[in-house]
Amino acid sequence: MLPTTSVNSRSQGNGALSPRDAARHTAGAKRYKYLRRLFHFRQMDFEFALWQMLYLFTSPQRVYRNFHYRKQTKDQWARDDPAFLVLLSIWLCVSTVGFGFVLDMGFFETIKLLLWVVFIDCVGVGLLIATLMWFISNKYLVKQQNRDYDVEWGYAFDVHLNAFYPLLVILHFIQLFFINYVIISDSVIGYFVGNTLWLIAIGYYIYVTFLGYSALPFLKNTAILLYPFALLITLYLISLACGWNFTKMLCSFYKYRVK
């Protein structure tokens, strides 16, 4: 399913893009093309987006290998097809409605929760993290400071979406089956199961993020992106020792912010 041919769009003898091709490769042109395709569902490759979602769990390296092919064929690292974003939005809606049902929320409370999760938890936090990682990677991780070697902001946002999807499935889908009967109970097994799911979900986010930036050949020292694992494991052990139940705190917070 991966493209293997390379299309050379450089038309000038010195390897530079022609003015016409250069205009097509500006950030604004790429963004316009991406947003325009949001309204043309027939042009989206949902089958390939589902393939990516599957392999983000089983072999995320294969997903980022496709980003290399996109760079070779379309001269950009970021996705040019919004199908993944559309499917992720559907997952968000379905899982949030499920969360509202499990937490016994009313219709309007569930709608408020859905709007919060989509525009704050996913998009808002995603914009913040993507911008921060875009700045850090371009400022400190690029091997040689050159305009030809920089991390696209769109790619940084794609990395966030890739890492957010497994976290969403674990915390907003798998966890739903254990909340009422296991996790929110006042037993040791309750906060052990809940906090362990948080450990796995956030650990997945860190690892997939690391893979995203380590896949770029012009970045260095990307192993530092794995350092948060130490803090994550430390917080996990402290939470077990103190009896903190992160899922119970999350449920209380969800109920509070939709009042």
ZICOR-V780249 format. One record per residue. N is the residue number from 1. RES is the residue in three letters. SS is DSSP state (A for helix, B for strand, O for the rest). PHI is phi in whole degrees, -180 to 180 (none if undefined). D_CENTER is the distance of its C-alpha to the mean C-alpha in Angstrom with 1 decimal. Layout:
# ZICOR-V780249
N,RES,SS,PHI,D_CENTER + N,RES,SS,PHI,D_CENTER
This chain:
# ZICOR-V780249
1,MET,O,none,21.6 + 2,LEU,O,-89,20.6 + 3,PRO,O,-70,22.6 + 4,THR,O,-123,25.0 + 5,THR,O,-97,27.2 + 6,SER,O,-112,26.9 + 7,VAL,O,-107,28.0 + 8,ASN,O,-95,29.7 + 9,SER,O,-93,29.6 + 10,ARG,O,-88,31.8 + 11,SER,O,-110,35.2 + 12,GLN,O,-94,37.1 + 13,GLY,O,-63,39.2 + 14,ASN,O,-88,37.7 + 15,GLY,O,90,34.1 + 16,ALA,O,-83,33.0 + 17,LEU,O,-73,31.5 + 18,SER,O,-68,34.1 + 19,PRO,A,-55,33.9 + 20,ARG,A,-67,32.9 + 21,ASP,A,-68,30.0 + 22,ALA,A,-62,28.9 + 23,ALA,A,-64,28.7 + 24,ARG,A,-74,26.4 + 25,HIS,O,-105,24.0 + 26,THR,O,-74,23.7 + 27,ALA,A,-61,20.4 + 28,GLY,A,-65,22.1 + 29,ALA,A,-66,23.1 + 30,LYS,A,-64,19.7 + 31,ARG,A,-66,18.2 + 32,TYR,A,-63,21.2 + 33,LYS,A,-63,20.9 + 34,TYR,A,-64,17.2 + 35,LEU,A,-66,18.2 + 36,ARG,A,-65,21.4 + 37,ARG,A,-72,19.9 + 38,LEU,O,-61,18.2 + 39,PHE,O,-103,21.8 + 40,HIS,O,-128,22.8 + 41,PHE,A,-64,21.4 + 42,ARG,A,-68,23.9 + 43,GLN,A,-88,22.4 + 44,MET,O,-89,18.9 + 45,ASP,O,-99,18.4 + 46,PHE,A,-70,17.1 + 47,GLU,A,-63,18.5 + 48,PHE,A,-70,16.5 + 49,ALA,A,-64,13.2 + 50,LEU,A,-65,14.4 + 51,TRP,A,-60,15.2 + 52,GLN,A,-63,11.8 + 53,MET,A,-62,10.6 + 54,LEU,A,-64,13.7 + 55,TYR,A,-77,13.4 + 56,LEU,A,-65,10.0 + 57,PHE,A,-92,12.4 + 58,THR,A,-92,15.6 + 59,SER,O,-157,15.1 + 60,PRO,A,-62,11.8 + 61,GLN,A,-60,14.3 + 62,ARG,A,-66,15.5 + 63,VAL,A,-65,12.3 + 64,TYR,A,-74,12.5 + 65,ARG,A,-64,16.2 + 66,ASN,A,-66,15.8 + 67,PHE,A,-63,14.4 + 68,HIS,A,-64,17.7 + 69,TYR,A,-63,19.7 + 70,ARG,A,-64,18.2 + 71,LYS,A,-62,19.3 + 72,GLN,A,-70,22.7 + 73,THR,A,-93,23.2 + 74,LYS,A,-123,21.8 + 75,ASP,O,58,21.7 + 76,GLN,O,-156,18.1 + 77,TRP,O,-85,15.0 + 78,ALA,O,-73,12.6 + 79,ARG,O,-63,12.5 + 80,ASP,O,-110,15.6 + 81,ASP,O,-118,15.2 + 82,PRO,O,-81,13.4 + 83,ALA,A,-59,13.8 + 84,PHE,A,-62,10.3 + 85,LEU,A,-64,9.6 + 86,VAL,A,-64,12.9 + 87,LEU,A,-65,12.4 + 88,LEU,A,-63,9.3 + 89,SER,A,-63,11.7 + 90,ILE,A,-64,14.4 + 91,TRP,A,-59,12.8 + 92,LEU,A,-60,12.3 + 93,CYS,A,-64,15.9 + 94,VAL,A,-64,17.4 + 95,SER,A,-68,16.0 + 96,THR,A,-71,16.9 + 97,VAL,A,-62,20.3 + 98,GLY,A,-63,20.7 + 99,PHE,A,-64,20.0 + 100,GLY,A,-63,22.6 + 101,PHE,A,-67,25.0 + 102,VAL,A,-63,24.8 + 103,LEU,O,-86,25.4 + 104,ASP,O,59,28.3 + 105,MET,O,-89,27.1 + 106,GLY,O,-78,29.0 + 107,PHE,A,-61,28.0 + 108,PHE,A,-69,27.5 + 109,GLU,A,-65,25.9 + 110,THR,A,-66,23.2 + 111,ILE,A,-62,22.8 + 112,LYS,A,-61,22.4 + 113,LEU,A,-63,19.8 + 114,LEU,A,-62,17.9 + 115,LEU,A,-62,18.1 + 116,TRP,A,-66,17.1 + 117,VAL,A,-64,14.0 + 118,VAL,A,-71,12.8 + 119,PHE,A,-89,14.1 + 120,ILE,A,-104,13.9 + 121,ASP,A,-64,11.4 + 122,CYS,A,-92,8.5 + 123,VAL,A,-73,10.0 + 124,GLY,A,-62,12.3 + 125,VAL,A,-64,10.5 + 126,GLY,A,-63,7.6 + 127,LEU,A,-61,10.6 + 128,LEU,A,-66,12.3 + 129,ILE,A,-66,9.9 + 130,ALA,A,-61,9.3 + 131,THR,A,-66,13.1 + 132,LEU,A,-64,14.0 + 133,MET,A,-68,12.4 + 134,TRP,A,-60,13.9 + 135,PHE,A,-68,17.2 + 136,ILE,A,-63,17.4 + 137,SER,A,-65,16.6 + 138,ASN,A,-73,19.1 + 139,LYS,A,-84,21.6 + 140,TYR,A,-122,21.8 + 141,LEU,A,-108,20.2 + 142,VAL,B,-71,21.6 + 143,LYS,O,-64,24.7 + 144,GLN,O,-136,26.8 + 145,GLN,O,-72,26.5 + 146,ASN,B,-152,26.9 + 147,ARG,O,-64,25.7 + 148,ASP,O,-80,25.0 + 149,TYR,B,-127,22.6 + 150,ASP,O,-148,19.8 + 151,VAL,O,-85,16.0 + 152,GLU,O,-69,15.1 + 153,TRP,A,-62,13.3 + 154,GLY,A,-61,11.7 + 155,TYR,A,-68,10.5 + 156,ALA,A,-60,9.1 + 157,PHE,A,-70,7.1 + 158,ASP,A,-62,6.1 + 159,VAL,A,-61,5.2 + 160,HIS,A,-61,3.1 + 161,LEU,A,-63,2.0 + 162,ASN,A,-60,3.4 + 163,ALA,A,-76,3.6 + 164,PHE,A,-74,3.5 + 165,TYR,A,-62,5.6 + 166,PRO,A,-60,8.1 + 167,LEU,A,-60,8.5 + 168,LEU,A,-62,9.2 + 169,VAL,A,-64,11.6 + 170,ILE,A,-70,13.3 + 171,LEU,A,-86,13.9 + 172,HIS,A,-107,14.4 + 173,PHE,O,-129,16.1 + 174,ILE,A,-60,17.7 + 175,GLN,A,-65,18.8 + 176,LEU,A,-59,20.6 + 177,PHE,A,-75,23.2 + 178,PHE,O,-117,24.2 + 179,ILE,A,-63,24.1 + 180,ASN,A,-70,27.6 + 181,TYR,A,-101,29.5 + 182,VAL,A,-130,28.2 + 183,ILE,A,-70,25.6 + 184,ILE,O,-84,27.2 + 185,SER,O,-72,30.6 + 186,ASP,O,-89,32.3 + 187,SER,O,-94,32.7 + 188,VAL,A,-63,31.4 + 189,ILE,A,-63,29.7 + 190,GLY,A,-63,27.8 + 191,TYR,A,-75,26.0 + 192,PHE,A,-69,25.8 + 193,VAL,A,-65,23.8 + 194,GLY,A,-62,21.6 + 195,ASN,A,-68,20.9 + 196,THR,A,-68,20.4 + 197,LEU,A,-64,17.6 + 198,TRP,A,-64,16.0 + 199,LEU,A,-59,16.7 + 200,ILE,A,-65,15.1 + 201,ALA,A,-64,11.9 + 202,ILE,A,-70,11.4 + 203,GLY,A,-61,12.9 + 204,TYR,A,-62,10.4 + 205,TYR,A,-61,7.6 + 206,ILE,A,-63,10.2 + 207,TYR,A,-67,11.2 + 208,VAL,A,-66,8.3 + 209,THR,A,-63,7.9 + 210,PHE,A,-58,11.6 + 211,LEU,A,-62,11.8 + 212,GLY,A,-62,10.0 + 213,TYR,A,-84,12.6 + 214,SER,A,-71,15.4 + 215,ALA,O,-73,15.2 + 216,LEU,O,-81,16.6 + 217,PRO,O,-69,20.4 + 218,PHE,O,-98,21.4 + 219,LEU,B,-103,19.6 + 220,LYS,O,-125,21.5 + 221,ASN,O,54,21.2 + 222,THR,A,-70,17.5 + 223,ALA,A,-62,18.7 + 224,ILE,A,-65,18.8 + 225,LEU,A,-71,15.0 + 226,LEU,A,-91,16.1 + 227,TYR,O,-59,18.6 + 228,PRO,A,-58,16.8 + 229,PHE,A,-58,17.4 + 230,ALA,A,-62,21.0 + 231,LEU,A,-65,20.5 + 232,LEU,A,-61,18.3 + 233,ILE,A,-66,21.1 + 234,THR,A,-62,23.7 + 235,LEU,A,-64,22.4 + 236,TYR,A,-63,22.2 + 237,LEU,A,-66,25.8 + 238,ILE,A,-64,27.0 + 239,SER,A,-63,25.6 + 240,LEU,A,-68,27.5 + 241,ALA,A,-68,30.6 + 242,CYS,A,-95,30.6 + 243,GLY,O,78,29.6 + 244,TRP,O,-74,26.6 + 245,ASN,O,-114,24.8 + 246,PHE,A,-64,21.2 + 247,THR,A,-68,20.8 + 248,LYS,A,-64,24.1 + 249,MET,A,-64,23.3 + 250,LEU,A,-64,20.1 + 251,CYS,A,-62,22.3 + 252,SER,A,-64,24.9 + 253,PHE,A,-67,22.6 + 254,TYR,A,-59,21.3 + 255,LYS,A,-65,25.0 + 256,TYR,A,-68,26.0 + 257,ARG,A,-81,23.7 + 258,VAL,O,-105,24.7 + 259,LYS,O,-69,28.4
